[in-house]
Amino acid sequence: MDITRRLLISYYKVITPINEPHKIYLVRHQESGRFFVKKILDVYSADVYRDLQEHPVSGLPRIIDSWEDDGHLIVIEDFISGTTLRDRIDLTSTASNSTEAASQYDILTIEQIGKYMVSLCGILERLHSHNPPLIHRDLKPSNIMITNCDNVVLLDFNAARFYSGEEGRESDTKLLGTKGYAAPEQYGFGESSPQTDIYSVGKILQECVSALPIQNSDTKDGNLTKNVFDDIIRKCTQMDPSRRYPSVQELKEALLKCLGQSSRPDIRGTVINPYLPPGFRTLNPWKMIIASVVYIFIFQISLTLTVQNSSGAELWIERFLVLFLALLNVAIGSNYLGIHRYLPFHNSHSMGMRVAGIVLSMAIVTVLLFMTTIFLISAFLY
């Protein structure tokens, strides 16, 4: 290791062990004062960590730096504050078998379990869509962090590998997953694939549901019970990978359907008609009233617009342009049809950056359409 690298390492001062046997430590950068996690790995893929550092994935701790030294990989990554799903399962299970009251926040419900599994599938969807696809291979409750904002973050990529998808690729020869969550193919019966992670999701879902007390198995809306995910668990945990869900996208859709929600990323709430305009997709009365007022205002302003020195066809082109721009900005603002996936900073960990991406996209679209319309008017009317 060169002197420059050793100098960089020296800036991270160990504060306390997080997991001493696994060589995981809480460190503090002496210049910035920020807290990070330092890992010293014996089993690893340097290429995986290097790729994640260069191409961050939303829902994972940001990799700050990584380097190899004497047969080990040293990783510096963001510190994520929260509670592991393992702890939440244990607390729920303890409360189920005890008369002592536990914090309502700590006790899992069917609704929360479904939400966490949907979020986990979203993270896996991004990993499996990576180029090349990345398979985690060690999904388990202790590697799933529930943050203080109730978001899901996926940890620990020591066992991760890139997926080739090639026919006849050799089987896994070394088990790097965790017993009880690892798919059969990880024991040498085949190559790890996206279905390997799907198997683990099914086992985690099964364990979460099993921790729920029978007498309190209904969620707050009173229509979801412990067996709502039985079919999903059964399909995820098939021995033959080809009999599991073809992708995490389809698994996520099945989970959302069980929860009575839309599989479309732009809709929040119970689905009535997912193809209606923003404000009407869930048929929530208050949302529809507000949306109606907004749409009436937009149409009124757009279609009665007057522009100096404009009349006839030119005026109506300008009116329809304003109407189109207003409706397009409504679509961007409401993430209609999941349009945010195509906006800048969509995968940023910062809410401010994601909002900036939305505002920037609205401004760019507005300017481009105005310029296009001016060009068309000049070309065809003059």
URURZI-V375195 format. One record per residue. N is the residue number from 1. SS is DSSP state (h for helix, s for strand, l for the rest). NEAR is the number of other C-alpha atoms within 12 Angstrom. Layout:
n & ss & near
N & SS & NEAR
N & SS & NEAR
This chain:
n & ss & near
1 & l & 16
2 & l & 11
3 & h & 9
4 & h & 10
5 & h & 17
6 & h & 15
7 & h & 13
8 & h & 21
9 & h & 27
10 & h & 17
11 & l & 22
12 & s & 32
13 & s & 25
14 & s & 24
15 & s & 19
16 & s & 18
17 & s & 19
18 & s & 20
19 & s & 14
20 & h & 15
21 & h & 12
22 & h & 16
23 & l & 22
24 & s & 27
25 & s & 29
26 & s & 29
27 & s & 29
28 & s & 25
29 & s & 25
30 & l & 18
31 & l & 12
32 & l & 12
33 & l & 13
34 & l & 20
35 & s & 26
36 & s & 34
37 & s & 37
38 & s & 40
39 & s & 40
40 & s & 30
41 & s & 30
42 & l & 22
43 & l & 24
44 & l & 27
45 & l & 29
46 & h & 28
47 & h & 23
48 & h & 32
49 & h & 38
50 & h & 25
51 & h & 27
52 & h & 35
53 & h & 24
54 & h & 15
55 & l & 23
56 & l & 28
57 & l & 32
58 & l & 33
59 & l & 34
60 & s & 39
61 & l & 35
62 & l & 33
63 & s & 33
64 & s & 31
65 & s & 29
66 & s & 32
67 & s & 30
68 & s & 27
69 & s & 18
70 & l & 11
71 & l & 15
72 & s & 20
73 & s & 29
74 & s & 36
75 & s & 41
76 & s & 37
77 & s & 35
78 & s & 29
79 & l & 29
80 & l & 30
81 & l & 23
82 & s & 23
83 & s & 27
84 & s & 28
85 & h & 38
86 & h & 27
87 & h & 24
88 & h & 36
89 & h & 34
90 & h & 26
91 & h & 28
92 & h & 35
93 & h & 27
94 & h & 23
95 & h & 25
96 & h & 25
97 & l & 18
98 & l & 12
99 & l & 10
100 & l & 11
101 & l & 15
102 & l & 19
103 & l & 13
104 & l & 14
105 & l & 17
106 & l & 28
107 & l & 32
108 & l & 42
109 & l & 36
110 & h & 37
111 & h & 32
112 & h & 34
113 & h & 44
114 & h & 39
115 & h & 30
116 & h & 37
117 & h & 50
118 & h & 35
119 & h & 34
120 & h & 43
121 & h & 43
122 & h & 36
123 & h & 36
124 & h & 42
125 & h & 32
126 & h & 31
127 & h & 38
128 & h & 34
129 & l & 21
130 & l & 25
131 & l & 18
132 & l & 21
133 & l & 24
134 & s & 36
135 & s & 40
136 & l & 50
137 & l & 45
138 & l & 36
139 & l & 44
140 & l & 39
141 & h & 37
142 & h & 24
143 & h & 34
144 & s & 39
145 & s & 34
146 & s & 36
147 & s & 22
148 & l & 15
149 & l & 13
150 & l & 23
151 & l & 29
152 & s & 36
153 & s & 39
154 & s & 39
155 & l & 38
156 & l & 39
157 & l & 38
158 & l & 32
159 & l & 33
160 & l & 36
161 & s & 36
162 & s & 30
163 & l & 30
164 & l & 21
165 & l & 20
166 & l & 12
167 & l & 11
168 & l & 9
169 & l & 15
170 & l & 19
171 & l & 21
172 & l & 25
173 & l & 17
174 & l & 20
175 & l & 26
176 & l & 29
177 & l & 35
178 & l & 26
179 & l & 17
180 & l & 22
181 & l & 34
182 & l & 36
183 & l & 41
184 & h & 32
185 & h & 33
186 & h & 37
187 & h & 24
188 & l & 18
189 & l & 21
190 & l & 26
191 & l & 33
192 & l & 43
193 & l & 44
194 & h & 44
195 & h & 44
196 & h & 47
197 & h & 48
198 & h & 50
199 & h & 47
200 & h & 47
201 & h & 52
202 & h & 44
203 & h & 34
204 & h & 38
205 & h & 47
206 & h & 34
207 & h & 30
208 & h & 38
209 & h & 39
210 & h & 28
211 & l & 32
212 & l & 35
213 & l & 27
214 & h & 20
215 & h & 13
216 & h & 23
217 & l & 29
218 & l & 22
219 & l & 24
220 & l & 15
221 & l & 14
222 & l & 14
223 & l & 16
224 & l & 24
225 & l & 27
226 & h & 33
227 & h & 22
228 & h & 28
229 & h & 35
230 & h & 22
231 & h & 21
232 & h & 35
233 & h & 31
234 & h & 25
235 & h & 30
236 & h & 39
237 & l & 33
238 & l & 25
239 & l & 24
240 & l & 23
241 & h & 28
242 & h & 20
243 & h & 18
244 & l & 30
245 & l & 33
246 & l & 25
247 & l & 31
248 & h & 37
249 & h & 30
250 & h & 26
251 & h & 39
252 & h & 37
253 & h & 29
254 & h & 31
255 & h & 39
256 & h & 35
257 & h & 24
258 & h & 31
259 & l & 34
260 & l & 24
261 & s & 28
262 & l & 28
263 & l & 30
264 & l & 28
265 & l & 25
266 & l & 28
267 & l & 31
268 & l & 29
269 & l & 25
270 & s & 22
271 & l & 25
272 & l & 18
273 & l & 20
274 & l & 25
275 & l & 19
276 & l & 19
277 & l & 25
278 & l & 34
279 & l & 33
280 & l & 28
281 & l & 28
282 & l & 25
283 & l & 25
284 & l & 19
285 & h & 13
286 & h & 13
287 & h & 20
288 & h & 20
289 & h & 16
290 & h & 17
291 & h & 24
292 & h & 20
293 & h & 15
294 & h & 19
295 & h & 25
296 & h & 19
297 & h & 17
298 & h & 26
299 & h & 22
300 & h & 19
301 & h & 18
302 & h & 25
303 & h & 23
304 & l & 18
305 & l & 22
306 & l & 20
307 & l & 17
308 & l & 9
309 & l & 9
310 & l & 16
311 & l & 16
312 & h & 14
313 & h & 15
314 & h & 26
315 & h & 24
316 & h & 21
317 & h & 30
318 & h & 32
319 & h & 28
320 & h & 27
321 & h & 32
322 & h & 30
323 & h & 28
324 & h & 24
325 & h & 28
326 & h & 29
327 & h & 28
328 & h & 29
329 & h & 28
330 & h & 26
331 & h & 26
332 & h & 31
333 & h & 28
334 & l & 26
335 & l & 29
336 & h & 28
337 & h & 26
338 & h & 22
339 & h & 25
340 & h & 29
341 & h & 23
342 & h & 17
343 & l & 25
344 & l & 20
345 & l & 24
346 & l & 27
347 & l & 26
348 & l & 24
349 & l & 21
350 & l & 15
351 & h & 14
352 & h & 14
353 & h & 17
354 & h & 24
355 & h & 24
356 & h & 20
357 & h & 26
358 & h & 30
359 & h & 22
360 & h & 22
361 & h & 30
362 & h & 29
363 & h & 20
364 & h & 20
365 & h & 25
366 & h & 24
367 & h & 17
368 & h & 16
369 & h & 25
370 & h & 23
371 & h & 16
372 & h & 17
373 & h & 26
374 & h & 20
375 & h & 17
376 & h & 18
377 & h & 22
378 & h & 13
379 & h & 11
380 & h & 12
381 & h & 16
382 & l & 10
